[in-house]
Amino acid sequence: MPRKNFRPRRNINIHPSAVVSPEAELAAGVEIGPYTVIGADVKIGSNVSIGASVHIDGWTRIGADNRIYNGCSIGLPPQHLDYDGEKTHVFIGDGNCFREFVTVHRGTVDGGGETRIGNGNYFKSYSHIAHDCILSNNITLGNCTNLSGHVVIENDATLESIVGVHQFVHIGELARVNTHSKVVKDIPPYIEASGHPAQVVGVNFSDLRKKKVDESLKQEIVKAYKILYDSGLSTEKALIKMDQVLKTSEEIEHFIRFIRSSTRGICR
């Protein structure tokens, strides 16, 4: 006799030892390894590979073509003392890679109710993404890098291994944080930071080259950096000068807007 709420699953490979709720929604091409547990409110897109001893629970939505390696934990309750079982979410886009023992917690009511991850990200072993974090696309988190709650990371940022990021920190597009750094302030786009606590060490030329950023734009980013960090001007006066002397572009406008909107203050 069929189980209650049983729905036939075609083109899906589930190891016999896995525990998958019959209410979970799995698209075609999903593979689930041994001893993995999938909760009732989970929805998983097509061609997702899930390794052994993974636990995915809560109101979690996972897009297509993701790879989730052994021992990952996704969508479990946040490590937040005020959380009391409310319906909050994890949303994950397409084409991400979660290496061994990555943890992703769902959001909190006070924090907006969702933890959100975009597309094409690479999360190395033992990295942690806490409640209410918002991660964009093509981000790399190194081994044992940990994000506290409410962290925002923009496209193409790289955080190397053993980096700790304070809650509510904002890390800009194409920024880089070097190994074993403690980040307590916002890091503007295109900037490289390092240290404990992290301090700015220069423009992130290595990743600008990898992204094949136009040479003229790189020159404007260098000018912006020198005005902000080398001129001796206050942040407010540096912003005024950047408005006056820099060539207008989407990237430069984003750099200026990022600094203006910072609530924690920027890394120096």
Stockholm file with secondary structure:
# STOCKHOLM 1.0

chainA/1-268         MPRKNFRPRRNINIHPSAVVSPEAELAAGVEIGPYTVIGADVKIGSNVSIGASVHIDGWTRIGADNRIYNGCSIGLPPQHLDYDGEKTHVFIGDGNCFREFVTVHRGTVDGGGETRIGNGNYFKSYSHIAHDCILSNNITLGNCTNLSGHVVIENDATLESIVGVHQFVHIGELARVNTHSKVVKDIPPYIEASGHPAQVVGVNFSDLRKKKVDESLKQEIVKAYKILYDSGLSTEKALIKMDQVLKTSEEIEHFIRFIRSSTRGICR
#=GR chainA/1-268 SS CCCTTCCCCCSCEECTTCEECTTSEECTTCEECTTCEECTTCEECTTCEECTTCEECSEEEECSSCEECTTCEEEECCSCTTCCSCCCEEEECSSCEECTTCEEECCCTTTTSEEEECSSCEECTTCEECTTCEECSSCEECTTCEECTTCEECTTCEECTTCEECTTCEECTTCEECTTCEECSBBCTTEEEEETTEEEEEECHHHHHHTTCCHHHHHHHHHHHIIIIISCCCHHHHHHHHHHHSCCCHHHHHHHHHHHHCSSCBCC
#=GC SS_cons         CCCTTCCCCCSCEECTTCEECTTSEECTTCEECTTCEECTTCEECTTCEECTTCEECSEEEECSSCEECTTCEEEECCSCTTCCSCCCEEEECSSCEECTTCEEECCCTTTTSEEEECSSCEECTTCEECTTCEECSSCEECTTCEECTTCEECTTCEECTTCEECTTCEECTTCEECTTCEECSBBCTTEEEEETTEEEEEECHHHHHHTTCCHHHHHHHHHHHIIIIISCCCHHHHHHHHHHHSCCCHHHHHHHHHHHHCSSCBCC
//
